[in-house]
Amino acid sequence: MSSITSLSESQLRDQANYYILNNDEDNMSKNDDIIRHMIAANGERIIRTMTNGSIRHGPGYDVIGEGGETYEVKATASAKTGDFSVGGLNSKKGKCDYIAIVDMLNGRVSIIPEKIFFNRAKLVDVHGGSFRWKNGTGPVNFNTINGYNAGLFAEYEIRWPTNKIGGSND
């Protein structure tokens, strides 16, 4: 079975995790450009690999898949509060085929069809529309926004290469 991450991607994730663990929130909020770009680039490479596509930053998407489908990629490697968050999603509505969310900390990927994402996701009105979800390592209350979104993330999680993209993986 293939792995989602290559050695260089694994090293980038390790560097990102080291940076996060060794910097406090105040320091990261002032100096996080490098780490955010590392995480974003790594997330895009993972989706490019999964879709046999290419990284092409267009209006509202980051990756074009082998069949011409477009993916907006959001990646995160921080869950200090036990929850994850990716932002800047409001401007992506109607501009891509899929929203691809990469959890670099746990090596999880969810690829949700854009129409389903914007129909069902509960976005928080900060950072241009944030999708927040509960880290799946502990108990999840599905009656909260983060718990509900964790369920949506899990529903479209890709256990690559065995699951198809864009379909529910029940």
GIPEHU-V166661 format. One line per field, one symbol per residue. ss: DSSP state (@ for helix, = for strand, . for the rest). psi: psi as a letter, one per 30 degrees, with the letter a starting at -180 (. if undefined). burial: + if it has 24 or more other ideal C-beta (glycine too) atoms within 12 Angstrom, else -. A space follows every 10 residues. Layout:
# GIPEHU-V166661
ss: ???
psi: ???
burial: ???
This chain:
# GIPEHU-V166661
ss: ......@@@@ @@@@@@@@@@ @...@@@@@@ @.@@@@@@@@ @@@@@@@@@@ @..=====.. ====.....= ======.... ..====...@ @@.....=== ===....=== ===@@@@@@@ ..==.....= ====...... ....@@@@@@ @@@@@.=... ..........
psi: klkekleeee eeeeeeeeee fgkleeeeff hgeeeeeeee eeeeeeeeee ghaljjjajg lekklegfkk kkkkklgkhe ffllkkahfe ffkgglekjk kjjfeghkkk jkkeeeefee kjkkhlhgjk jklkkgfakk jffleeeeee eeeeegkkik gfklkglkh.
burial: ---++---+- -++--++-++ ---------- ----++-+++ ++++++++++ +-+-+----+ +++++---++ +++++++++- --+++++++- -+--++++++ ++++++++++ ++++--++-- +++-----++ ++++++---- ----++++++ ++++++++-+ ----++----
